[in-house]
């Protein structure tokens, strides 16, 4: 197993991460992981920062989304079934570190 620097914090989620609008425009000519399109999100500046693919018959996923909100970043958790999740980290002033994105730090229950 490769070790990761869990203290790494990206300088920004924008413009490195594609927006949902950009993902939708690439849907037909992209990697198999995006079959069915991006997670259900409507905000033009919203970006997917984490995707968890579930091992199932259908290509199901759970994603952590980030959106600019003035000087802060707000987060949401979405899945293919539009389940309402309550993330334990809902807003920050800067992007999250890898340690903050670890699954055991997020409330995965709807």
PyMOL commands that set and color helices and strands:
alter all, ss='L'
color gray80, all
select helices_A, chain A and resi 20-29+32-34+103-105
alter helices_A, ss='H'
color red, helices_A
select strands_A, chain A and resi 47-53+61-69+72-79+91-92
alter strands_A, ss='S'
color yellow, strands_A
deselect
rebuild
show_as cartoon
